[in-house]
Amino acid sequence: MNSFLASLATLFSRNDKPQISETSIYDIKISTLKGQPIKLSQFKGKYILFVNVASKCGFTPQYKNLQELHTKYKDKLQVIGLPCNQFGNQEPEKLSVIESFCEINYGVNFLITEKIDVKGNNKHQLYSWLTQKINNRQFDSSVKWNFQKYLVDTNGNLIDYYFSITNPLSSKITKHLK
């Protein structure tokens, strides 16, 4: 009987809370469009704006404002575009085509990564961190469409996220950079 009660006590005293991830945004691995690894730790001390991008979306013209934001705040901010084909099949292109499209049409010279998933079973680790409170210690969110933005501060902490309709030059974003 004592072992039964001990088992029950152990069962009911277990801590079933999810374990908080110790992964920093700077530990996450991702590659450039050309397959070269990106060390996010190189951006410590800068804000980082992560944006899931697509070349055939109604929000695609935001590339222009993302580039302007990147140029204006280059000493304080790193913009990172993450091609994603999960919303309306709006990024079906191969990586080399994406790169040319961004450069030719919008003069993009900020960092563009490999194509990734931002939701679902194959969600990239970066988006697991950005969208899950257990990882980012701020809040849960979900990516609703292309050009949703996530802003991380100079110490690697998530500040906030902004839906696609938020212009990259919006004061909602720039107030953190001034």
C-alpha positions as CSV (number, residue, x, y, z in Angstrom):
1,M,0.0,0.0,0.0
2,N,2.8,2.4,0.8
3,S,4.4,1.9,-2.6
4,F,1.0,2.5,-4.2
5,L,0.6,5.8,-2.3
6,A,4.2,6.8,-3.1
7,S,3.5,6.2,-6.8
8,L,0.3,8.3,-6.7
9,A,2.2,11.1,-4.9
10,T,4.9,11.0,-7.6
11,L,2.3,11.0,-10.4
12,F,0.4,14.0,-9.0
13,S,3.4,16.0,-8.1
14,R,5.0,15.7,-11.6
15,N,5.6,19.0,-13.3
16,D,3.8,18.7,-16.6
17,K,4.4,22.2,-17.7
18,P,6.2,22.5,-21.0
19,Q,9.9,23.1,-20.6
20,I,11.1,26.5,-21.6
21,S,13.5,26.4,-24.4
22,E,17.0,27.6,-23.7
23,T,17.6,28.3,-27.4
24,S,18.6,31.8,-28.3
25,I,17.6,33.4,-31.6
26,Y,21.4,33.5,-32.2
27,D,21.7,29.7,-32.0
28,I,19.3,29.0,-34.8
29,K,20.8,27.7,-38.1
30,I,19.6,29.0,-41.4
31,S,21.3,29.5,-44.8
32,T,21.4,32.1,-47.5
33,L,19.8,31.7,-50.9
34,K,23.1,30.3,-52.1
35,G,23.2,27.7,-49.3
36,Q,25.9,29.5,-47.2
37,P,25.3,29.3,-43.4
38,I,24.2,32.5,-41.7
39,K,25.4,33.1,-38.2
40,L,22.6,35.1,-36.6
41,S,25.0,35.9,-33.8
42,Q,26.8,38.3,-36.1
43,F,23.8,40.6,-35.6
44,K,24.1,40.8,-31.9
45,G,23.8,44.5,-31.0
46,K,21.5,45.2,-33.9
47,Y,17.8,44.9,-34.3
48,I,16.7,42.2,-36.7
49,L,13.5,42.3,-38.8
50,F,12.4,38.9,-40.1
51,V,9.9,38.9,-42.9
52,N,8.5,36.0,-44.8
53,V,8.5,37.1,-48.4
54,A,7.1,36.1,-51.8
55,S,7.5,37.4,-55.3
56,K,4.0,37.0,-56.6
57,C,2.0,38.5,-53.7
58,G,0.0,41.7,-53.5
59,F,2.4,42.8,-50.7
60,T,5.5,42.2,-52.9
61,P,6.0,45.9,-53.4
62,Q,6.9,46.1,-49.7
63,Y,10.4,44.9,-50.9
64,K,11.0,48.5,-51.8
65,N,10.2,49.8,-48.3
66,L,12.1,47.0,-46.7
67,Q,15.1,48.0,-48.7
68,E,14.6,51.6,-47.7
69,L,14.3,50.7,-44.1
70,H,17.4,48.5,-44.3
71,T,19.4,51.4,-46.0
72,K,18.2,54.1,-43.6
73,Y,18.9,52.1,-40.4
74,K,21.8,49.9,-41.6
75,D,23.9,50.7,-38.5
76,K,21.1,49.6,-36.2
77,L,19.0,47.1,-38.1
78,Q,19.4,43.9,-40.2
79,V,16.5,43.1,-42.4
80,I,16.2,39.4,-43.3
81,G,13.8,38.1,-46.0
82,L,12.7,34.5,-45.8
83,P,11.1,33.2,-49.0
84,C,8.1,31.1,-48.3
85,N,5.6,29.3,-50.7
86,Q,2.9,28.4,-48.1
87,F,0.4,31.2,-48.9
88,G,-1.3,31.0,-52.2
89,N,1.7,29.4,-54.0
90,Q,3.1,32.9,-54.3
91,E,6.8,32.0,-54.1
92,P,7.1,29.0,-56.5
93,E,10.4,30.2,-58.0
94,K,13.8,28.6,-57.6
95,L,16.3,30.3,-55.4
96,S,18.3,31.9,-58.2
97,V,15.1,33.4,-59.7
98,I,14.1,34.8,-56.4
99,E,17.5,36.5,-56.0
100,S,17.4,38.0,-59.5
101,F,13.8,39.2,-59.0
102,C,14.6,41.0,-55.8
103,E,17.7,42.7,-57.1
104,I,16.3,43.7,-60.5
105,N,12.9,44.8,-59.5
106,Y,13.5,46.3,-56.0
107,G,17.3,46.8,-55.7
108,V,17.3,44.5,-52.7
109,N,20.7,44.0,-51.0
110,F,19.5,43.0,-47.6
111,L,19.9,39.3,-46.6
112,I,17.6,36.8,-48.2
113,T,17.6,33.2,-46.9
114,E,16.8,29.8,-48.3
115,K,13.1,29.1,-48.9
116,I,11.5,27.9,-45.7
117,D,8.2,26.9,-44.1
118,V,6.8,29.3,-41.5
119,K,3.9,27.1,-40.3
120,G,2.9,23.5,-40.2
121,N,4.8,20.2,-39.6
122,N,7.9,21.4,-41.4
123,K,8.1,24.9,-39.8
124,H,11.6,26.1,-39.7
125,Q,13.2,26.3,-36.2
126,L,13.4,30.1,-36.6
127,Y,9.7,30.4,-36.9
128,S,9.2,28.0,-34.0
129,W,11.2,30.4,-32.0
130,L,9.4,33.5,-33.4
131,T,5.9,32.2,-33.0
132,Q,6.0,30.2,-29.7
133,K,6.0,31.8,-26.3
134,I,7.8,28.8,-24.8
135,N,10.8,29.8,-27.0
136,N,10.6,33.6,-27.4
137,R,9.3,34.2,-23.8
138,Q,6.9,36.9,-25.1
139,F,3.8,35.5,-26.8
140,D,2.4,33.0,-29.2
141,S,1.5,34.0,-32.7
142,S,0.9,32.5,-36.1
143,V,1.9,33.7,-39.5
144,K,-1.2,34.7,-41.4
145,W,0.2,35.6,-44.8
146,N,3.3,36.7,-46.7
147,F,5.2,39.8,-45.5
148,Q,4.4,39.3,-41.8
149,K,7.2,40.9,-39.8
150,Y,8.9,40.0,-36.5
151,L,11.2,42.5,-34.8
152,V,13.9,41.3,-32.5
153,D,15.9,43.7,-30.3
154,T,19.6,44.2,-30.0
155,N,19.9,41.5,-27.3
156,G,18.0,38.8,-29.2
157,N,14.6,39.4,-27.5
158,L,11.4,39.4,-29.5
159,I,9.8,42.9,-29.4
160,D,6.6,42.4,-31.5
161,Y,5.2,41.1,-34.8
162,Y,3.3,43.0,-37.4
163,F,0.8,41.7,-39.9
164,S,1.3,42.0,-43.7
165,I,-0.6,45.3,-43.9
166,T,1.9,47.1,-41.7
167,N,4.3,49.1,-43.9
168,P,7.9,48.4,-43.1
169,L,8.4,52.1,-42.7
170,S,5.5,52.4,-40.2
171,S,6.2,54.1,-36.9
172,K,5.1,50.9,-35.2
173,I,8.5,49.5,-36.4
174,T,10.7,52.6,-36.7
175,K,10.0,53.9,-33.2
176,H,12.2,51.1,-31.9
177,L,15.1,52.1,-34.2
178,K,15.3,55.8,-33.4
